[in-house]
Amino acid sequence: MRFSIVIPTHNRKDTLRRCLAAATDQDDPDYEVIVVDDGSIDGTGEMVRQEFPQVQCIRQEPNRGPAAARNRGIEVATGEIIAFTDDDCLLPSDFLSRLADGYHRYPDAAGVGGYLEAPDEVLQSNPFAQYEAYVTHRVYHAGSEEYLGGFDCPAGGTNSMSYRKAVLLEVGGFDESFPYAAGEDADLKWRVVQRGYRLLYIPVKVVHLHPYTFRHFWQQYRRHGQGAVHFERKYRGRPPSRARLALRFAARWARWLPDLIRIGPVLATMKLLAELADWWGQWEEARQRC
């Protein structure tokens, strides 16, 4: 079983360097690594060619977004299985072998993936990292046990996911109308499971090299909101109305007090901030799309 690891990147040369050090150190004997440089202007391509000559680096111009970049990687990949990660992620050395084991034990699985989490030392004290872990384990239910299912499967985020190439080609790859790194992976997952395929979650951790600051936290969930508008427009035929957005804003505040009791003040406050950032992204994007 041959793997192709596809990594889209845009102007993150330093974190990509760490990402590639891990991606090129897999214990699986048969794989390739493909970087799609999505219009970077920070010398990304030169760094990859000089420091990682075994990596195939493809230049895409102008910048077209991660969905288009991943599709370009799928196009040139020679592997039977396409594994995706992001340029700010560290794959464990046994990532591909764990995925291969999942495919062998569940030959009907169209995709196999793990979960994303901050480094252990960051997770101990950083509330933004702790909230990300809360969402991963309590909302998406990524636990210590495997799970085979449909859209409810915890696997699917393209930071730690793989699909059979034949399935990706069958569904037409990623929808390039999603311009951000948000929503395009959920859309792909939805289209795959709508064809009757099942996905396998395995408890393998991919380390997130995220800054975990307030600014990056807000930007991350704002992008989530923007992606949600594209998802809603695609499947409901229109972006959310102002009335619907007003109701969502009120609902986010209404959940805060119950959350203080249910999950504690730190996580409740992080959850409120994330939901407000998500709402702001929805508001901005919906106004542009109306």
C-alpha positions in Angstrom: 0.0 0.0 0.0 1.7 3.2 -1.2 1.0 6.5 0.5 1.2 10.1 -0.8 1.4 12.8 1.9 0.0 16.1 0.5 0.8 19.3 2.3 -0.6 22.7 1.1 1.4 25.7 2.2 1.4 29.5 2.0 4.1 31.7 3.5 4.8 29.5 6.5 8.3 28.4 5.7 9.5 28.0 9.2 6.7 25.8 10.5 6.8 23.9 7.2 10.4 23.0 7.8 9.5 21.3 11.1 6.5 19.7 9.4 8.6 18.2 6.7 11.2 16.9 9.1 8.5 14.8 10.6 6.8 13.9 7.4 10.0 12.6 5.8 10.8 10.5 8.9 7.9 7.9 8.7 8.5 4.3 9.5 6.4 3.2 6.5 8.7 2.0 3.7 6.6 3.1 0.7 5.5 6.8 0.5 6.1 10.1 -1.1 5.7 13.7 0.2 4.2 16.4 -2.0 4.3 20.1 -1.0 2.0 22.4 -3.0 3.4 25.9 -2.6 0.3 28.0 -3.0 1.8 31.3 -4.2 4.2 31.9 -1.3 6.5 34.9 -1.4 8.8 33.9 1.6 11.2 31.5 -0.2 9.2 28.4 0.7 10.0 26.6 -2.6 13.7 27.3 -2.3 13.8 26.0 1.3 12.1 22.8 0.3 14.3 22.1 -2.7 17.5 22.9 -0.7 16.7 21.1 2.6 14.3 18.4 1.5 15.4 17.3 -2.0 13.4 14.0 -1.6 10.1 16.1 -1.4 8.2 17.0 -4.6 7.4 20.7 -4.5 4.8 22.0 -6.8 4.3 25.8 -7.4 0.8 27.1 -7.7 0.2 30.7 -8.8 -1.5 32.8 -7.9 -2.6 31.9 -4.4 -5.9 29.9 -4.8 -6.5 28.5 -1.3 -5.9 25.1 0.3 -8.7 23.2 -1.5 -7.2 24.0 -4.9 -3.7 23.2 -3.5 -4.8 19.8 -2.2 -6.5 19.0 -5.5 -3.2 19.7 -7.3 -1.4 17.4 -4.9 -4.0 14.6 -5.5 -3.6 15.1 -9.3 0.1 14.3 -9.2 0.1 11.8 -6.4 1.2 8.2 -7.2 -0.1 6.6 -4.0 -3.1 4.5 -3.5 -3.8 6.4 -0.3 -3.6 10.2 0.0 -2.7 11.4 3.5 -3.2 15.1 4.3 -1.7 17.3 6.9 -1.1 21.0 7.3 2.1 23.0 7.3 1.9 23.7 11.0 1.6 20.0 12.1 4.0 17.3 13.2 3.1 13.7 12.2 4.3 11.0 14.5 6.8 8.6 12.9 4.2 5.8 12.9 1.4 7.9 11.4 1.4 6.1 8.0 1.9 2.6 9.4 -1.1 3.2 11.8 -3.2 4.4 8.9 -2.1 1.3 6.8 -3.1 -1.0 9.6 -6.5 0.6 9.7 -7.0 0.1 6.0 -5.9 -3.5 6.2 -8.3 -4.3 9.1 -11.2 -2.4 7.6 -10.9 -2.8 3.8 -14.3 -1.1 3.3 -13.1 2.1 4.9 -12.8 5.0 2.4 -10.7 7.1 4.8 -8.7 6.7 8.0 -7.6 9.6 10.2 -6.5 10.6 13.7 -6.8 13.8 15.8 -5.0 17.1 16.3 -3.8 18.5 19.6 -1.3 20.9 21.0 2.1 19.7 22.3 1.8 18.2 25.9 3.8 21.1 27.5 1.5 23.7 25.9 -1.6 21.8 26.7 -0.8 21.8 30.4 -1.2 25.6 30.9 -2.5 27.3 27.8 -6.3 27.9 27.9 -6.6 28.2 24.1 -4.9 24.8 23.6 -7.1 23.4 26.3 -10.3 24.5 24.6 -9.1 23.0 21.3 -8.6 19.7 23.1 -12.0 20.0 24.7 -13.6 20.4 21.3 -11.6 17.5 19.9 -12.5 15.1 22.7 -15.8 16.3 24.1 -17.5 17.7 21.0 -16.1 15.5 18.2 -15.7 12.5 20.6 -12.1 11.7 19.5 -11.2 9.3 22.3 -8.9 6.4 22.9 -11.0 3.9 21.0 -11.4 3.4 17.3 -14.6 4.3 15.6 -16.0 3.3 12.2 -18.9 5.4 11.0 -20.2 8.1 8.7 -20.3 11.9 9.2 -20.3 11.3 13.0 -16.8 9.7 12.8 -14.3 11.9 14.7 -11.8 11.7 11.8 -12.0 14.1 8.8 -9.9 17.2 9.5 -7.3 17.4 6.8 -4.6 18.0 9.4 -4.6 14.3 10.2 -6.7 12.5 7.6 -6.3 10.2 4.6 -8.6 8.9 1.8 -8.3 6.3 -0.9 -7.3 8.2 -4.0 -10.0 6.4 -6.0 -12.7 7.8 -3.7 -11.3 11.3 -3.9 -11.4 11.1 -7.7 -15.0 9.7 -7.5 -16.3 12.6 -5.5 -14.3 15.2 -7.5 -11.8 16.1 -4.8 -12.1 19.3 -2.7 -14.6 22.0 -3.7 -12.4 24.9 -4.7 -15.2 27.4 -4.1 -14.2 27.2 -0.5 -11.5 29.9 -0.4 -10.3 29.4 3.2 -8.9 26.7 5.3 -12.3 26.1 6.8 -15.3 24.1 5.8 -13.7 22.5 2.7 -12.7 19.3 4.7 -16.2 19.0 6.2 -17.7 19.4 2.7 -15.4 16.6 1.3 -16.3 14.3 4.3 -20.0 14.9 3.7 -19.8 14.1 0.0 -17.8 10.9 0.7 -20.2 9.5 3.4 -23.3 10.5 1.2 -22.1 8.0 -1.3 -22.3 5.3 1.4 -18.7 5.1 2.4 -17.5 4.7 6.0 -14.6 6.4 7.7 -12.3 5.0 10.4 -11.0 7.1 13.3 -7.9 5.8 15.1 -6.4 7.4 18.2 -3.2 8.7 16.7 -2.2 12.2 17.7 -0.8 14.8 15.2 0.9 17.7 17.0 -0.4 21.2 16.2 2.3 23.9 16.0 -0.2 26.7 16.5 0.8 29.9 18.3 -2.1 29.5 20.8 -2.5 33.3 21.4 -5.7 35.3 21.6 -5.1 36.8 18.1 -4.6 33.5 16.4 -7.5 31.9 18.4 -9.9 34.6 17.2 -8.6 34.4 13.6 -9.0 30.6 13.6 -12.6 30.6 14.7 -13.5 33.6 12.6 -12.3 31.5 9.6 -14.5 28.7 10.9 -17.5 31.0 10.7 -16.6 32.1 7.2 -16.3 28.5 6.1 -19.6 27.7 7.7 -21.3 30.3 5.5 -19.9 28.7 2.4 -21.1 25.3 3.6 -24.6 26.6 4.4 -24.9 28.4 1.1 -23.9 25.2 -0.7 -26.3 22.9 1.1 -29.2 25.3 1.9 -29.0 27.4 -1.2 -28.3 30.7 0.5 -26.2 32.3 3.3 -27.8 32.9 6.7 -30.1 35.8 6.9 -29.6 38.7 9.3 -32.4 37.5 11.4 -30.9 34.0 11.7 -27.5 35.5 12.5 -29.1 37.7 15.3 -30.7 34.6 16.8 -27.3 32.8 16.7 -25.6 35.7 18.4 -28.2 35.7 21.2 -28.0 31.9 21.6 -24.2 32.1 22.0 -24.6 34.5 25.0 -27.5 32.5 26.4 -25.3 29.3 26.6 -22.5 31.0 28.6 -24.1 30.9 32.0 -25.1 27.2 31.8 -21.6 26.5 30.4 -20.0 28.1 33.5 -21.6 25.5 35.6 -21.2 22.6 33.2 -17.6 22.9 32.1 -16.1 25.6 34.4 -15.2 29.3 33.9 -12.1 28.9 31.9 -13.5 26.6 29.2 -16.8 28.4 29.3 -15.1 31.7 28.5 -13.0 30.1 25.8 -16.1 28.6 24.3 -17.9 32.0 24.3 -14.9 33.7 22.6 -14.7 30.9 20.0 -18.4 31.2 19.3 -18.3 35.0 19.0 -15.4 34.8 16.6 -17.2 32.2 14.6 -20.3 34.4 14.6 -18.3 37.4 13.5 -16.9 35.4 10.6 -20.4 34.3 9.6 -21.6 37.9 9.8 -18.7 39.2 7.6 -19.0 36.5 5.0 -22.8 36.6 4.8 -22.7 40.4 4.2 -20.3 39.9 1.4 -22.4 37.0 -0.2 -25.8 38.8 0.1 
